[in-house]
Amino acid sequence: MKEPRLSKAETRILEQYWKLGTASVREVLETLPEDERVATTTVQTLVYRLEEKGAVERLRRLATPAL
């Protein structure tokens, strides 16, 4: 099966999860540099897409990089 392609924004969010491990959307947003900050709902949408692609798993209200 072909690996899903990630957008630049999805990759940037996934990089933050690699650094943080398990983290909330708010925690990921707070780690982004000021010039890369977007709305919380935008990060949430990107996390949902990453979950659909199998790149992260939701644990209760947190997400973690898939191994």
Buried (B, 14 or more C-beta within 10 A) or exposed (E): EEEEEBEEBBEBBBBBBEEBEBBBBEBBBEBBEEEEEBEEEBBBBBBBBBBEBEBBBEEEEBBBBEE
